[in-house]
Amino acid sequence: MLFNPIALNGAFKESFAKHGWAAVRVQCDYPKKYFIEDYKIRSWNRGAFREMDFVKDKLGVEVQFGKYAFMVYNVCAKMTIFHNLGHIDCGVEIVPVKAFADEMSTGVSYYEQFLWDLEARGIADIDIPVLIMGIDA
């Protein structure tokens, strides 16, 4: 038996909702100033958005049982974007530890790898405070 990351995300969503946490979605209006005049923004611009899993009292929470790139994106880009838009002041990224990731049905990244990369990356002047929380079953 392996843990299903999609089912785990659903359980987090249900539990957070019971305590007043809600997703926040922002529309993406892609800038046209970088395109030549006759270029037409087509349907790929319609309905584009970014979403944070849970927000309450200016704290943003992302639960990530996906690929490594999404962990990095959440902390190094998405949380900064939502901070700049005034939705959050700080964040929490919940990810599995290696032992838990090894018990999942899909190949997901894990806390130990993510923590090493963030420490090696160093602090940037756009960073906001984020707690990286490694969990196990």
Secondary structure, 3 states (H helix, E strand, C coil): CCECHHHHHHHHHHHHHHCCCEEEEEECCCCCCCCCCCCCCCHHHCCCEEEEEEEECCEEEEECCCCHHHHHHHHHHHHHHHHHCCCCCEEEEEEECHHHHCCECCCCCCHHHHHHHHHHHCCCCCCCCEEEEEECC
